[in-house]
Amino acid sequence: MSDDRVTQTPHTTVIERRGGGGGVLIGLALLLAVIVGAYLLLVRNDSEVAKNNAITSAAKSVGDTADKAGAAVDRAAK
């Protein structure tokens, strides 16, 4: 009979640890901050547009009133 010879060599197992999700949490926080910042910027921009439209409308109204007043003065002067 033949004798089987088993030789065991020592081996090293390397276990790599990955992060516990802190990077994902920071990434989500940054994404949330960008979304909130973009929303506030858009709301502010809409507010500026509304303000500009109101000023334009008021200026037009003043111009129309001035034209009417000028026409009345012209008629009174004739």
C-alpha positions as CSV (number, residue, x, y, z in Angstrom):
1,M,0.0,0.0,0.0
2,S,1.0,3.5,-0.6
3,D,1.0,6.0,2.1
4,D,-0.5,9.4,1.3
5,R,1.5,12.2,2.5
6,V,-0.4,15.4,3.3
7,T,1.6,18.6,3.9
8,Q,-0.2,21.6,5.3
9,T,1.4,25.0,4.8
10,P,0.3,27.9,6.9
11,H,-1.7,30.5,5.2
12,T,-2.7,34.1,6.0
13,T,-6.3,35.3,5.6
14,V,-6.6,39.0,5.0
15,I,-9.9,40.6,5.9
16,E,-10.4,44.1,4.5
17,R,-12.8,46.3,6.3
18,R,-14.8,48.7,4.3
19,G,-16.3,52.0,5.7
20,G,-19.4,51.8,7.8
21,G,-21.4,54.0,5.4
22,G,-20.1,57.4,6.7
23,G,-19.2,58.4,3.1
24,V,-22.7,57.6,1.9
25,L,-24.2,59.7,4.7
26,I,-22.0,62.6,3.9
27,G,-22.8,62.3,0.2
28,L,-26.5,62.3,0.9
29,A,-26.1,65.3,3.1
30,L,-24.3,67.2,0.4
31,L,-26.9,66.2,-2.2
32,L,-29.7,67.4,0.1
33,A,-27.8,70.7,0.6
34,V,-27.5,71.2,-3.2
35,I,-31.2,70.5,-3.7
36,V,-32.3,72.9,-1.0
37,G,-29.9,75.6,-2.4
38,A,-31.3,75.1,-5.9
39,Y,-34.8,75.4,-4.7
40,L,-34.1,78.6,-2.8
41,L,-32.4,80.0,-5.8
42,L,-35.4,79.3,-8.0
43,V,-37.8,80.7,-5.5
44,R,-35.7,83.9,-5.3
45,N,-35.6,84.1,-9.1
46,D,-39.4,83.8,-9.4
47,S,-39.7,86.5,-6.7
48,E,-37.4,88.8,-8.7
49,V,-39.4,88.2,-11.9
50,A,-42.6,89.0,-10.1
51,K,-41.1,92.2,-8.6
52,N,-39.8,93.3,-12.1
53,N,-43.3,92.7,-13.6
54,A,-44.9,94.7,-10.9
55,I,-42.5,97.6,-11.4
56,T,-43.0,97.5,-15.2
57,S,-46.8,97.5,-14.7
58,A,-46.7,100.4,-12.3
59,A,-44.4,102.4,-14.6
60,K,-46.8,101.8,-17.5
61,S,-49.7,102.9,-15.4
62,V,-47.9,106.1,-14.4
63,G,-47.1,106.7,-18.1
64,D,-50.7,106.3,-19.2
65,T,-51.9,108.7,-16.4
66,A,-49.3,111.3,-17.5
67,D,-50.5,111.0,-21.1
68,K,-54.1,111.5,-20.0
69,A,-53.1,114.5,-17.9
70,G,-51.1,116.0,-20.8
71,A,-54.1,115.6,-23.2
72,A,-56.4,117.3,-20.7
73,V,-53.9,120.2,-20.3
74,D,-53.7,120.5,-24.1
75,R,-57.5,120.6,-24.4
76,A,-57.8,123.2,-21.7
77,A,-55.1,125.4,-23.3
78,K,-56.9,125.5,-26.7
